Amino acid sequence: MQIKTSRLILREFIREDFQQLAPLLANPQVMKFSTIGRLSVSQTQAKVESFISSYSRYGFGKWAVVLKESKDLIGYCGIAVEIIDDQEEKELGYRLDEKYWGRGLATEAASAALEYGLNKLEIAYILGVVERENIASVKVLKKIGMKYEKKTVFQGVSMDVYRIEKEKPSGFQ
């Protein structure tokens, strides 16, 4: 699986990617709104393994975000199966190295992942779960067309849930 945008490549993680991902997931700024906090190298290794197992289990997961120009791995973005309000849901998630914030790259990656999920995988709807204080992430969800749905508690943290549905072909109710 590979998705190309104008500046990015989203691809499946390989085990060795943990080495490039570990400094990013240990960064306190990058992990400020993470429900689990900063990750150690071994925790990052386990996270990459969980991404890889998701591909075989569900046919999708969080993908490595790579800059086309430099081939640098700058984060992850994709769709995961999460338990939200006691129900299995498809949830869009992303995390990028802070060096690349403010350039529209999260929006570009999230938009591509959403498009793939709704149209290629034919997922009926996808959720985004975010802390209200995470203004940048809220802006990304809104830019890609997600609408606020409700409040929830996700992994022990008060969050807002955003949602987007696959468009039905015209003529359908």
VMD Tcl script that builds the backbone (N, CA, C; Angstrom):
set m [mol new atoms 519]
animate dup $m
set s [atomselect $m all]
$s set {name element resname resid chain x y z} {
  {N N MET 1 A 0.835 -1.169 0.000}
  {CA C MET 1 A 0.000 0.000 0.000}
  {C C MET 1 A 0.886 1.241 0.000}
  {N N GLN 2 A 0.582 2.137 -0.911}
  {CA C GLN 2 A 1.316 3.397 -0.966}
  {C C GLN 2 A 0.385 4.477 -1.512}
  {N N ILE 3 A 0.353 5.599 -0.830}
  {CA C ILE 3 A -0.434 6.748 -1.272}
  {C C ILE 3 A 0.557 7.882 -1.517}
  {N N LYS 4 A 0.446 8.512 -2.689}
  {CA C LYS 4 A 1.323 9.651 -2.985}
  {C C LYS 4 A 0.487 10.916 -3.070}
  {N N THR 5 A 0.992 11.970 -2.444}
  {CA C THR 5 A 0.390 13.295 -2.558}
  {C C THR 5 A 1.437 14.184 -3.233}
  {N N SER 6 A 1.186 15.465 -3.313}
  {CA C SER 6 A 2.166 16.325 -3.984}
  {C C SER 6 A 3.523 16.340 -3.270}
  {N N ARG 7 A 3.512 16.259 -1.936}
  {CA C ARG 7 A 4.780 16.335 -1.193}
  {C C ARG 7 A 5.121 15.106 -0.370}
  {N N LEU 8 A 4.173 14.177 -0.253}
  {CA C LEU 8 A 4.336 13.072 0.694}
  {C C LEU 8 A 4.108 11.708 0.058}
  {N N ILE 9 A 4.648 10.713 0.736}
  {CA C ILE 9 A 4.323 9.311 0.457}
  {C C ILE 9 A 3.845 8.726 1.782}
  {N N LEU 10 A 2.670 8.111 1.762}
  {CA C LEU 10 A 2.190 7.348 2.905}
  {C C LEU 10 A 2.358 5.891 2.526}
  {N N ARG 11 A 3.084 5.151 3.352}
  {CA C ARG 11 A 3.359 3.748 3.052}
  {C C ARG 11 A 3.291 2.936 4.325}
  {N N GLU 12 A 3.180 1.626 4.148}
  {CA C GLU 12 A 3.178 0.748 5.313}
  {C C GLU 12 A 4.528 0.830 6.027}
  {N N PHE 13 A 4.469 0.774 7.346}
  {CA C PHE 13 A 5.694 0.736 8.138}
  {C C PHE 13 A 6.405 -0.589 7.925}
  {N N ILE 14 A 7.723 -0.547 8.028}
  {CA C ILE 14 A 8.539 -1.757 8.132}
  {C C ILE 14 A 9.206 -1.702 9.509}
  {N N ARG 15 A 9.616 -2.833 10.016}
  {CA C ARG 15 A 10.137 -2.902 11.387}
  {C C ARG 15 A 11.268 -1.906 11.659}
  {N N GLU 16 A 12.148 -1.720 10.675}
  {CA C GLU 16 A 13.301 -0.842 10.869}
  {C C GLU 16 A 12.922 0.632 11.038}
  {N N ASP 17 A 11.712 0.994 10.672}
  {CA C ASP 17 A 11.285 2.394 10.768}
  {C C ASP 17 A 11.265 2.920 12.196}
  {N N PHE 18 A 11.229 2.016 13.176}
  {CA C PHE 18 A 11.168 2.484 14.566}
  {C C PHE 18 A 12.363 3.382 14.887}
  {N N GLN 19 A 13.504 3.148 14.228}
  {CA C GLN 19 A 14.705 3.939 14.520}
  {C C GLN 19 A 14.504 5.407 14.159}
  {N N GLN 20 A 13.818 5.673 13.053}
  {CA C GLN 20 A 13.545 7.056 12.665}
  {C C GLN 20 A 12.367 7.641 13.449}
  {N N LEU 21 A 11.430 6.783 13.841}
  {CA C LEU 21 A 10.235 7.242 14.537}
  {C C LEU 21 A 10.486 7.517 16.028}
  {N N ALA 22 A 11.426 6.798 16.622}
  {CA C ALA 22 A 11.664 6.888 18.068}
  {C C ALA 22 A 11.963 8.311 18.566}
  {N N PRO 23 A 12.853 9.080 17.930}
  {CA C PRO 23 A 13.111 10.439 18.440}
  {C C PRO 23 A 11.856 11.325 18.388}
  {N N LEU 24 A 11.050 11.140 17.382}
  {CA C LEU 24 A 9.820 11.908 17.231}
  {C C LEU 24 A 8.842 11.589 18.362}
  {N N LEU 25 A 8.654 10.298 18.669}
  {CA C LEU 25 A 7.692 9.895 19.701}
  {C C LEU 25 A 8.229 10.078 21.123}
  {N N ALA 26 A 9.498 10.462 21.234}
  {CA C ALA 26 A 10.090 10.797 22.539}
  {C C ALA 26 A 10.065 12.310 22.782}
  {N N ASN 27 A 9.718 13.078 21.761}
  {CA C ASN 27 A 9.718 14.535 21.832}
  {C C ASN 27 A 8.506 15.023 22.633}
  {N N PRO 28 A 8.738 15.771 23.731}
  {CA C PRO 28 A 7.606 16.218 24.561}
  {C C PRO 28 A 6.616 17.125 23.817}
  {N N GLN 29 A 7.088 17.920 22.866}
  {CA C GLN 29 A 6.179 18.785 22.097}
  {C C GLN 29 A 5.276 17.950 21.191}
  {N N VAL 30 A 5.854 16.994 20.503}
  {CA C VAL 30 A 5.097 16.136 19.592}
  {C C VAL 30 A 4.070 15.313 20.372}
  {N N MET 31 A 4.438 14.872 21.569}
  {CA C MET 31 A 3.579 13.972 22.347}
  {C C MET 31 A 2.730 14.703 23.396}
  {N N LYS 32 A 2.687 16.024 23.324}
  {CA C LYS 32 A 1.953 16.821 24.309}
  {C C LYS 32 A 0.503 16.363 24.462}
  {N N PHE 33 A -0.160 16.032 23.359}
  {CA C PHE 33 A -1.564 15.641 23.416}
  {C C PHE 33 A -1.754 14.125 23.255}
  {N N SER 34 A -0.719 13.365 23.524}
  {CA C SER 34 A -0.826 11.908 23.475}
  {C C SER 34 A -1.387 11.405 24.809}
  {N N THR 35 A -2.332 10.479 24.744}
  {CA C THR 35 A -2.902 9.938 25.985}
  {C C THR 35 A -1.904 9.059 26.738}
  {N N ILE 36 A -0.853 8.611 26.055}
  {CA C ILE 36 A 0.128 7.734 26.702}
  {C C ILE 36 A 1.466 8.424 26.961}
  {N N GLY 37 A 1.613 9.671 26.523}
  {CA C GLY 37 A 2.852 10.403 26.776}
  {C C GLY 37 A 3.988 9.996 25.859}
  {N N ARG 38 A 5.171 10.463 26.225}
  {CA C ARG 38 A 6.374 10.182 25.420}
  {C C ARG 38 A 6.683 8.693 25.444}
  {N N LEU 39 A 7.238 8.201 24.331}
  {CA C LEU 39 A 7.555 6.773 24.228}
  {C C LEU 39 A 9.060 6.536 24.234}
  {N N SER 40 A 9.451 5.428 24.847}
  {CA C SER 40 A 10.843 4.980 24.804}
  {C C SER 40 A 11.091 4.308 23.449}
  {N N VAL 41 A 12.333 3.977 23.197}
  {CA C VAL 41 A 12.664 3.284 21.948}
  {C C VAL 41 A 11.924 1.944 21.874}
  {N N SER 42 A 11.906 1.188 22.973}
  {CA C SER 42 A 11.231 -0.119 22.939}
  {C C SER 42 A 9.718 0.044 22.791}
  {N N GLN 43 A 9.151 1.096 23.381}
  {CA C GLN 43 A 7.719 1.351 23.201}
  {C C GLN 43 A 7.413 1.740 21.749}
  {N N THR 44 A 8.300 2.502 21.132}
  {CA C THR 44 A 8.131 2.869 19.721}
  {C C THR 44 A 8.225 1.629 18.851}
  {N N GLN 45 A 9.151 0.752 19.178}
  {CA C GLN 45 A 9.292 -0.508 18.450}
  {C C GLN 45 A 7.980 -1.306 18.539}
  {N N ALA 46 A 7.391 -1.377 19.713}
  {CA C ALA 46 A 6.121 -2.086 19.909}
  {C C ALA 46 A 4.987 -1.402 19.141}
  {N N LYS 47 A 5.007 -0.077 19.098}
  {CA C LYS 47 A 3.977 0.665 18.352}
  {C C LYS 47 A 4.070 0.350 16.860}
  {N N VAL 48 A 5.270 0.346 16.314}
  {CA C VAL 48 A 5.458 0.001 14.897}
  {C C VAL 48 A 4.967 -1.426 14.637}
  {N N GLU 49 A 5.264 -2.336 15.554}
  {CA C GLU 49 A 4.769 -3.723 15.423}
  {C C GLU 49 A 3.239 -3.751 15.402}
  {N N SER 50 A 2.609 -2.912 16.236}
  {CA C SER 50 A 1.141 -2.883 16.270}
  {C C SER 50 A 0.582 -2.318 14.965}
  {N N PHE 51 A 1.281 -1.339 14.381}
  {CA C PHE 51 A 0.858 -0.806 13.078}
  {C C PHE 51 A 0.922 -1.913 12.025}
  {N N ILE 52 A 2.019 -2.657 12.028}
  {CA C ILE 52 A 2.220 -3.722 11.039}
  {C C ILE 52 A 1.176 -4.824 11.207}
  {N N SER 53 A 0.874 -5.204 12.439}
  {CA C SER 53 A -0.131 -6.251 12.642}
  {C C SER 53 A -1.525 -5.776 12.234}
  {N N SER 54 A -1.788 -4.485 12.327}
  {CA C SER 54 A -3.076 -3.938 11.895}
  {C C SER 54 A -3.292 -4.130 10.391}
  {N N TYR 55 A -2.214 -4.045 9.608}
  {CA C TYR 55 A -2.343 -4.224 8.152}
  {C C TYR 55 A -2.893 -5.603 7.826}
  {N N SER 56 A -2.349 -6.635 8.484}
  {CA C SER 56 A -2.831 -7.988 8.185}
  {C C SER 56 A -4.191 -8.260 8.819}
  {N N ARG 57 A -4.445 -7.668 9.968}
  {CA C ARG 57 A -5.719 -7.911 10.647}
  {C C ARG 57 A -6.892 -7.181 9.986}
  {N N TYR 58 A -6.671 -5.905 9.628}
  {CA C TYR 58 A -7.776 -5.080 9.110}
  {C C TYR 58 A -7.615 -4.662 7.643}
  {N N GLY 59 A -6.393 -4.754 7.124}
  {CA C GLY 59 A -6.146 -4.278 5.764}
  {C C GLY 59 A -5.773 -2.802 5.718}
  {N N PHE 60 A -5.585 -2.192 6.882}
  {CA C PHE 60 A -5.191 -0.787 6.972}
  {C C PHE 60 A -4.609 -0.537 8.351}
  {N N GLY 61 A -4.127 0.660 8.566}
  {CA C GLY 61 A -3.562 1.035 9.864}
  {C C GLY 61 A -2.919 2.393 9.766}
  {N N LYS 62 A -2.029 2.685 10.696}
  {CA C LYS 62 A -1.272 3.931 10.626}
  {C C LYS 62 A -0.104 3.686 9.680}
  {N N TRP 63 A 0.125 4.642 8.780}
  {CA C TRP 63 A 1.172 4.515 7.778}
  {C C TRP 63 A 2.301 5.513 8.036}
  {N N ALA 64 A 3.484 5.153 7.601}
  {CA C ALA 64 A 4.635 6.048 7.681}
  {C C ALA 64 A 4.397 7.220 6.735}
  {N N VAL 65 A 4.689 8.436 7.203}
  {CA C VAL 65 A 4.611 9.632 6.363}
  {C C VAL 65 A 6.044 10.006 6.011}
  {N N VAL 66 A 6.318 9.982 4.706}
  {CA C VAL 66 A 7.669 10.206 4.198}
  {C C VAL 66 A 7.651 11.407 3.252}
  {N N LEU 67 A 8.616 12.315 3.433}
  {CA C LEU 67 A 8.740 13.440 2.497}
  {C C LEU 67 A 9.260 12.907 1.169}
  {N N LYS 68 A 8.568 13.223 0.078}
  {CA C LYS 68 A 9.002 12.757 -1.244}
  {C C LYS 68 A 10.416 13.232 -1.564}
  {N N GLU 69 A 10.650 14.519 -1.320}
  {CA C GLU 69 A 11.902 15.151 -1.722}
  {C C GLU 69 A 13.129 14.535 -1.047}
  {N N SER 70 A 13.074 14.369 0.277}
  {CA C SER 70 A 14.248 13.903 1.028}
  {C C SER 70 A 14.201 12.428 1.402}
  {N N LYS 71 A 13.025 11.813 1.296}
  {CA C LYS 71 A 12.778 10.423 1.724}
  {C C LYS 71 A 12.834 10.256 3.239}
  {N N ASP 72 A 12.789 11.377 3.985}
  {CA C ASP 72 A 12.791 11.321 5.448}
  {C C ASP 72 A 11.429 10.893 5.970}
  {N N LEU 73 A 11.427 10.014 6.969}
  {CA C LEU 73 A 10.201 9.638 7.666}
  {C C LEU 73 A 9.930 10.744 8.674}
  {N N ILE 74 A 8.764 11.419 8.545}
  {CA C ILE 74 A 8.497 12.581 9.390}
  {C C ILE 74 A 7.323 12.360 10.348}
  {N N GLY 75 A 6.763 11.132 10.361}
  {CA C GLY 75 A 5.661 10.864 11.276}
  {C C GLY 75 A 4.797 9.727 10.791}
  {N N TYR 76 A 3.559 9.720 11.283}
  {CA C TYR 76 A 2.615 8.708 10.831}
  {C C TYR 76 A 1.237 9.319 10.662}
  {N N CYS 77 A 0.436 8.644 9.861}
  {CA C CYS 77 A -0.938 9.068 9.633}
  {C C CYS 77 A -1.693 7.860 9.105}
  {N N GLY 78 A -2.914 7.702 9.532}
  {CA C GLY 78 A -3.710 6.605 9.007}
  {C C GLY 78 A -4.931 6.344 9.847}
  {N N ILE 79 A -5.513 5.196 9.619}
  {CA C ILE 79 A -6.769 4.818 10.246}
  {C C ILE 79 A -6.531 3.607 11.130}
  {N N ALA 80 A -6.998 3.704 12.354}
  {CA C ALA 80 A -6.862 2.597 13.299}
  {C C ALA 80 A -8.241 2.203 13.811}
  {N N VAL 81 A -8.340 0.989 14.283}
  {CA C VAL 81 A -9.565 0.548 14.950}
  {C C VAL 81 A -9.369 0.814 16.436}
  {N N GLU 82 A -10.247 1.636 16.993}
  {CA C GLU 82 A -10.180 2.028 18.402}
  {C C GLU 82 A -11.538 1.796 19.051}
  {N N ILE 83 A -11.533 1.582 20.353}
  {CA C ILE 83 A -12.790 1.472 21.098}
  {C C ILE 83 A -13.166 2.882 21.569}
  {N N ILE 84 A -14.268 3.390 21.031}
  {CA C ILE 84 A -14.759 4.719 21.371}
  {C C ILE 84 A -16.205 4.552 21.825}
  {N N ASP 85 A -16.482 4.972 23.054}
  {CA C ASP 85 A -17.815 4.801 23.642}
  {C C ASP 85 A -18.289 3.349 23.540}
  {N N ASP 86 A -17.411 2.441 23.934}
  {CA C ASP 86 A -17.699 0.998 23.986}
  {C C ASP 86 A -18.013 0.379 22.620}
  {N N GLN 87 A -17.565 1.006 21.566}
  {CA C GLN 87 A -17.828 0.476 20.227}
  {C C GLN 87 A -16.551 0.538 19.389}
  {N N GLU 88 A -16.320 -0.503 18.571}
  {CA C GLU 88 A -15.187 -0.477 17.647}
  {C C GLU 88 A -15.451 0.533 16.560}
  {N N GLU 89 A -14.534 1.480 16.404}
  {CA C GLU 89 A -14.683 2.540 15.413}
  {C C GLU 89 A -13.403 2.675 14.609}
  {N N LYS 90 A -13.528 3.220 13.406}
  {CA C LYS 90 A -12.360 3.559 12.594}
  {C C LYS 90 A -12.024 5.011 12.909}
  {N N GLU 91 A -10.776 5.222 13.342}
  {CA C GLU 91 A -10.370 6.548 13.783}
  {C C GLU 91 A -9.126 7.001 13.033}
  {N N LEU 92 A -9.181 8.219 12.525}
  {CA C LEU 92 A -8.054 8.826 11.833}
  {C C LEU 92 A -7.099 9.403 12.862}
  {N N GLY 93 A -5.823 9.120 12.710}
  {CA C GLY 93 A -4.828 9.676 13.621}
  {C C GLY 93 A -3.580 10.073 12.868}
  {N N TYR 94 A -2.869 11.050 13.393}
  {CA C TYR 94 A -1.643 11.521 12.746}
  {C C TYR 94 A -0.746 12.163 13.784}
  {N N ARG 95 A 0.520 12.126 13.513}
  {CA C ARG 95 A 1.513 12.747 14.383}
  {C C ARG 95 A 2.734 13.032 13.517}
  {N N LEU 96 A 3.149 14.292 13.485}
  {CA C LEU 96 A 4.306 14.671 12.672}
  {C C LEU 96 A 5.383 15.320 13.527}
  {N N ASP 97 A 6.614 15.181 13.091}
  {CA C ASP 97 A 7.756 15.839 13.716}
  {C C ASP 97 A 7.487 17.344 13.740}
  {N N GLU 98 A 7.747 17.968 14.867}
  {CA C GLU 98 A 7.440 19.395 15.009}
  {C C GLU 98 A 8.187 20.276 14.004}
  {N N LYS 99 A 9.292 19.795 13.445}
  {CA C LYS 99 A 10.027 20.573 12.436}
  {C C LYS 99 A 9.168 20.811 11.195}
  {N N TYR 100 A 8.114 20.000 11.030}
  {CA C TYR 100 A 7.289 20.078 9.824}
  {C C TYR 100 A 5.897 20.645 10.094}
  {N N TRP 101 A 5.694 21.169 11.296}
  {CA C TRP 101 A 4.399 21.762 11.632}
  {C C TRP 101 A 4.222 23.082 10.880}
  {N N GLY 102 A 2.978 23.446 10.656}
  {CA C GLY 102 A 2.661 24.743 10.057}
  {C C GLY 102 A 2.864 24.824 8.558}
  {N N ARG 103 A 3.055 23.696 7.903}
  {CA C ARG 103 A 3.275 23.681 6.448}
  {C C ARG 103 A 2.139 23.017 5.684}
  {N N GLY 104 A 1.080 22.622 6.404}
  {CA C GLY 104 A -0.040 21.953 5.743}
  {C C GLY 104 A 0.190 20.477 5.482}
  {N N LEU 105 A 1.279 19.922 6.023}
  {CA C LEU 105 A 1.598 18.513 5.758}
  {C C LEU 105 A 0.661 17.559 6.492}
  {N N ALA 106 A 0.250 17.912 7.716}
  {CA C ALA 106 A -0.703 17.055 8.440}
  {C C ALA 106 A -2.029 17.012 7.692}
  {N N THR 107 A -2.460 18.162 7.197}
  {CA C THR 107 A -3.706 18.220 6.428}
  {C C THR 107 A -3.583 17.399 5.149}
  {N N GLU 108 A -2.457 17.510 4.479}
  {CA C GLU 108 A -2.214 16.762 3.234}
  {C C GLU 108 A -2.237 15.255 3.493}
  {N N ALA 109 A -1.558 14.829 4.545}
  {CA C ALA 109 A -1.507 13.399 4.881}
  {C C ALA 109 A -2.879 12.899 5.332}
  {N N ALA 110 A -3.539 13.664 6.208}
  {CA C ALA 110 A -4.843 13.246 6.736}
  {C C ALA 110 A -5.888 13.182 5.629}
  {N N SER 111 A -5.856 14.129 4.730}
  {CA C SER 111 A -6.793 14.156 3.613}
  {C C SER 111 A -6.605 12.923 2.720}
  {N N ALA 112 A -5.353 12.570 2.456}
  {CA C ALA 112 A -5.053 11.392 1.625}
  {C C ALA 112 A -5.491 10.106 2.324}
  {N N ALA 113 A -5.243 10.006 3.618}
  {CA C ALA 113 A -5.642 8.812 4.376}
  {C C ALA 113 A -7.163 8.684 4.415}
  {N N LEU 114 A -7.834 9.801 4.595}
  {CA C LEU 114 A -9.298 9.820 4.629}
  {C C LEU 114 A -9.886 9.391 3.287}
  {N N GLU 115 A -9.344 9.957 2.226}
  {CA C GLU 115 A -9.783 9.614 0.867}
  {C C GLU 115 A -9.626 8.106 0.622}
  {N N TYR 116 A -8.486 7.568 1.021}
  {CA C TYR 116 A -8.216 6.144 0.852}
  {C C TYR 116 A -9.215 5.307 1.664}
  {N N GLY 117 A -9.428 5.705 2.900}
  {CA C GLY 117 A -10.337 4.960 3.775}
  {C C GLY 117 A -11.773 4.962 3.286}
  {N N LEU 118 A -12.251 6.138 2.887}
  {CA C LEU 118 A -13.652 6.248 2.458}
  {C C LEU 118 A -13.888 5.656 1.075}
  {N N ASN 119 A -12.958 5.866 0.146}
  {CA C ASN 119 A -13.198 5.479 -1.235}
  {C C ASN 119 A -12.574 4.156 -1.662}
  {N N LYS 120 A -11.347 3.874 -1.227}
  {CA C LYS 120 A -10.714 2.598 -1.601}
  {C C LYS 120 A -11.162 1.466 -0.678}
  {N N LEU 121 A -11.171 1.762 0.633}
  {CA C LEU 121 A -11.562 0.732 1.601}
  {C C LEU 121 A -13.075 0.701 1.823}
  {N N GLU 122 A -13.758 1.719 1.340}
  {CA C GLU 122 A -15.212 1.845 1.446}
  {C C GLU 122 A -15.711 1.777 2.890}
  {N N ILE 123 A -14.994 2.461 3.761}
  {CA C ILE 123 A -15.429 2.601 5.146}
  {C C ILE 123 A -16.571 3.621 5.138}
  {N N ALA 124 A -17.676 3.310 5.800}
  {CA C ALA 124 A -18.880 4.162 5.757}
  {C C ALA 124 A -18.643 5.528 6.402}
  {N N TYR 125 A -17.898 5.558 7.509}
  {CA C TYR 125 A -17.571 6.820 8.171}
  {C C TYR 125 A -16.296 6.629 8.970}
  {N N ILE 126 A -15.631 7.730 9.219}
  {CA C ILE 126 A -14.382 7.722 9.975}
  {C C ILE 126 A -14.471 8.830 11.021}
  {N N LEU 127 A -13.961 8.534 12.213}
  {CA C LEU 127 A -13.963 9.503 13.301}
  {C C LEU 127 A -12.571 10.104 13.502}
  {N N GLY 128 A -12.559 11.279 14.084}
  {CA C GLY 128 A -11.339 11.911 14.567}
  {C C GLY 128 A -11.577 12.237 16.029}
  {N N VAL 129 A -10.661 11.875 16.906}
  {CA C VAL 129 A -10.818 12.116 18.337}
  {C C VAL 129 A -9.668 13.019 18.767}
  {N N VAL 130 A -10.033 14.150 19.395}
  {CA C VAL 130 A -9.019 15.163 19.675}
  {C C VAL 130 A -9.353 15.927 20.955}
  {N N GLU 131 A -8.303 16.317 21.667}
  {CA C GLU 131 A -8.502 17.205 22.812}
  {C C GLU 131 A -8.807 18.605 22.272}
  {N N ARG 132 A -9.806 19.241 22.838}
  {CA C ARG 132 A -10.229 20.570 22.380}
  {C C ARG 132 A -9.054 21.562 22.388}
  {N N GLU 133 A -8.131 21.425 23.352}
  {CA C GLU 133 A -6.993 22.339 23.462}
  {C C GLU 133 A -5.975 22.150 22.339}
  {N N ASN 134 A -6.062 21.058 21.633}
  {CA C ASN 134 A -5.140 20.786 20.525}
  {C C ASN 134 A -5.665 21.502 19.273}
  {N N ILE 135 A -5.535 22.820 19.288}
  {CA C ILE 135 A -6.113 23.689 18.262}
  {C C ILE 135 A -5.637 23.302 16.857}
  {N N ALA 136 A -4.356 23.026 16.704}
  {CA C ALA 136 A -3.822 22.692 15.373}
  {C C ALA 136 A -4.492 21.431 14.817}
  {N N SER 137 A -4.676 20.428 15.659}
  {CA C SER 137 A -5.295 19.182 15.219}
  {C C SER 137 A -6.786 19.376 14.912}
  {N N VAL 138 A -7.450 20.183 15.706}
  {CA C VAL 138 A -8.864 20.494 15.444}
  {C C VAL 138 A -8.979 21.159 14.071}
  {N N LYS 139 A -8.068 22.094 13.771}
  {CA C LYS 139 A -8.083 22.773 12.469}
  {C C LYS 139 A -7.903 21.776 11.332}
  {N N VAL 140 A -7.012 20.804 11.504}
  {CA C VAL 140 A -6.797 19.785 10.468}
  {C C VAL 140 A -8.094 19.018 10.231}
  {N N LEU 141 A -8.734 18.560 11.297}
  {CA C LEU 141 A -9.975 17.785 11.144}
  {C C LEU 141 A -11.043 18.592 10.408}
  {N N LYS 142 A -11.162 19.872 10.758}
  {CA C LYS 142 A -12.153 20.718 10.090}
  {C C LYS 142 A -11.792 20.945 8.623}
  {N N LYS 143 A -10.512 21.165 8.337}
  {CA C LYS 143 A -10.075 21.405 6.945}
  {C C LYS 143 A -10.360 20.209 6.042}
  {N N ILE 144 A -10.279 18.998 6.591}
  {CA C ILE 144 A -10.507 17.807 5.755}
  {C C ILE 144 A -11.978 17.406 5.718}
  {N N GLY 145 A -12.828 18.253 6.304}
  {CA C GLY 145 A -14.270 18.045 6.164}
  {C C GLY 145 A -14.969 17.342 7.306}
  {N N MET 146 A -14.257 17.078 8.380}
  {CA C MET 146 A -14.902 16.432 9.523}
  {C C MET 146 A -15.726 17.452 10.300}
  {N N LYS 147 A -16.831 16.977 10.873}
  {CA C LYS 147 A -17.738 17.826 11.640}
  {C C LYS 147 A -17.778 17.345 13.088}
  {N N TYR 148 A -17.847 18.318 14.013}
  {CA C TYR 148 A -17.950 17.989 15.428}
  {C C TYR 148 A -19.215 17.163 15.661}
  {N N GLU 149 A -19.072 16.080 16.422}
  {CA C GLU 149 A -20.220 15.230 16.727}
  {C C GLU 149 A -20.611 15.243 18.200}
  {N N LYS 150 A -19.609 15.030 19.085}
  {CA C LYS 150 A -19.943 14.912 20.510}
  {C C LYS 150 A -18.680 14.935 21.359}
  {N N LYS 151 A -18.887 14.962 22.660}
  {CA C LYS 151 A -17.793 14.809 23.630}
  {C C LYS 151 A -17.716 13.333 24.020}
  {N N THR 152 A -16.528 12.911 24.421}
  {CA C THR 152 A -16.359 11.555 24.924}
  {C C THR 152 A -15.173 11.534 25.881}
  {N N VAL 153 A -14.996 10.415 26.538}
  {CA C VAL 153 A -13.772 10.173 27.295}
  {C C VAL 153 A -13.076 9.024 26.571}
  {N N PHE 154 A -11.878 9.307 26.074}
  {CA C PHE 154 A -11.111 8.338 25.301}
  {C C PHE 154 A -9.795 8.088 26.014}
  {N N GLN 155 A -9.556 6.836 26.385}
  {CA C GLN 155 A -8.347 6.454 27.112}
  {C C GLN 155 A -8.131 7.346 28.334}
  {N N GLY 156 A -9.250 7.631 29.032}
  {CA C GLY 156 A -9.196 8.382 30.276}
  {C C GLY 156 A -9.106 9.891 30.129}
  {N N VAL 157 A -9.174 10.398 28.895}
  {CA C VAL 157 A -9.022 11.831 28.645}
  {C C VAL 157 A -10.292 12.368 27.973}
  {N N SER 158 A -10.756 13.537 28.429}
  {CA C SER 158 A -11.916 14.185 27.814}
  {C C SER 158 A -11.551 14.647 26.401}
  {N N MET 159 A -12.338 14.212 25.425}
  {CA C MET 159 A -12.035 14.498 24.020}
  {C C MET 159 A -13.293 14.918 23.277}
  {N N ASP 160 A -13.076 15.527 22.114}
  {CA C ASP 160 A -14.153 15.825 21.173}
  {C C ASP 160 A -14.055 14.826 20.030}
  {N N VAL 161 A -15.217 14.389 19.554}
  {CA C VAL 161 A -15.276 13.440 18.440}
  {C C VAL 161 A -15.763 14.186 17.203}
  {N N TYR 162 A -15.013 14.043 16.120}
  {CA C TYR 162 A -15.392 14.581 14.815}
  {C C TYR 162 A -15.696 13.398 13.900}
  {N N ARG 163 A -16.488 13.650 12.853}
  {CA C ARG 163 A -16.926 12.545 11.992}
  {C C ARG 163 A -17.062 13.023 10.548}
  {N N ILE 164 A -16.767 12.113 9.641}
  {CA C ILE 164 A -17.046 12.327 8.222}
  {C C ILE 164 A -17.604 11.026 7.665}
  {N N GLU 165 A -18.575 11.148 6.790}
  {CA C GLU 165 A -19.202 9.967 6.188}
  {C C GLU 165 A -18.883 9.908 4.708}
  {N N LYS 166 A -18.836 8.680 4.218}
  {CA C LYS 166 A -18.661 8.466 2.779}
  {C C LYS 166 A -19.875 9.029 2.081}
  {N N GLU 167 A -19.650 9.802 1.026}
  {CA C GLU 167 A -20.776 10.356 0.284}
  {C C GLU 167 A -21.503 9.255 -0.457}
  {N N LYS 168 A -22.808 9.308 -0.396}
  {CA C LYS 168 A -23.616 8.337 -1.127}
  {C C LYS 168 A -23.780 8.830 -2.560}
  {N N PRO 169 A -23.825 7.900 -3.532}
  {CA C PRO 169 A -24.045 8.337 -4.910}
  {C C PRO 169 A -25.372 9.081 -5.019}
  {N N SER 170 A -25.441 10.042 -5.929}
  {CA C SER 170 A -26.690 10.807 -6.073}
  {C C SER 170 A -27.822 9.867 -6.434}
  {N N GLY 171 A -29.004 10.178 -5.924}
  {CA C GLY 171 A -30.162 9.309 -6.144}
  {C C GLY 171 A -30.437 8.396 -4.959}
  {N N PHE 172 A -29.462 8.286 -4.029}
  {CA C PHE 172 A -29.672 7.467 -2.833}
  {C C PHE 172 A -30.088 8.356 -1.688}
  {N N GLN 173 A -30.926 7.828 -0.822}
  {CA C GLN 173 A -31.372 8.571 0.359}
  {C C GLN 173 A -30.484 8.260 1.532}
}
mol reanalyze $m
mol bondsrecalc $m
mol representation Tube
mol addrep $m
